[in-house]
Amino acid sequence: SSLKSRLEPSLDLMADVAMQPSFPQEDWELMRGKRMQDLEAARMDPGQMSWRGWARTIYGESYLGHLASEEAYESMGREHMQAWYSAHVSAENATILVGGDTTLAEIQPLLEARFGDWTTPSTEESSEVELDFQALPSADDLPTHDGSTIYLLDSPGAAQSVIRGGTVVTSRTDDDYAAFTLANHVIGGQFSARINLNLREDKGWTYGARSGLRSDYTKALWSASTSVKTDTTADSISEILREVSEASDERKFTVEELENARGYLLGSRPVRYENAGALLGELQSNWLYGLPDNWITAYADNIRAVSIDS
């Protein structure tokens, strides 16, 4: 990210970082110390404890389930970074996305001047380290869970309990993804959603409760999370489970709830594109995860097409 007036020197710096990384040992020592301090602090923080336990439980042995540890950082040196760079970073598998007050005719010569000769990885020195890189996961790689299971990570003296739960659901390319997106907003994706109105507005147990969808190379993951007063932990879990179960049976979504969620999604989406970074983020996501070319332009129509029966 750069001021337009400083674009060329910024691109010089970017090219140097991308094509000639030196991985200074002293910089790694500073970073390693900071990362290990963060790990120590995470073991005392209920939010971090919840996230680490959640990641391991949901993602298992896939790359998202691998938790950082002191042992891993201690065993890692600059030669491992060089090996990773040599294996993964090259012009053959790179894409450059640019957004801002510019045109292709203006930006392409600047990029060609700096990246046009980039053909093979270039490091300060070659590395003889061999790393065992894990293949990208699929939905079949994720652990399976029979029924609802509650895991408890004890944090004595904590004033609040962090609750996090969810399940693997659909894929962004499935026909029902737009319907699931709207359903999520009704149940927990916005302030007026059922979970937040229940736990915050009605009972006063939390400052906020939300749910959302996260997607990468696997199927989408739906999750709900909140922090509640310790003495309401069990009741809060029960209320979240009740809201989810009743939404498909006793208290189905209403047309009013659907239209409120639809209005929020369609009304807030254009504002995001006032920021070039947000649009680039979506384009990058399309490229990374192989989404259809019309994923962005068809989004609004897909949301409009969802009915209450969907």
Secondary structure, 3 states (H helix, E strand, C coil): CCCHHHHHHHHHHHHHHHHCCCCCHHHHHHHHHHHHHHHHHHCCCHHHHHHHHHHHHHHCCCHHHCCCCHHHHHHCCHHHHHHHHHHHCCHHHCCCCCCCCCCHHHHHHHHHHHHCCCCCCCCCCCCCCCCCCCCCCCHHHCCCCCCCCCCCCCCCCCCEEEEEEEEECCCCCCCCHHHHHHHHHHHHHCCCCHHHHHHHHHCCCEEEEEEEEECCCCCCEEEEEEEEEHHHHHHHHHHHHHHHHHHCCCCCCCHHHHHHHHHHHHHHHHHHCCCHHHHHHHHHHHHHHCCCCCCCCCHHHHHHCCCCCC
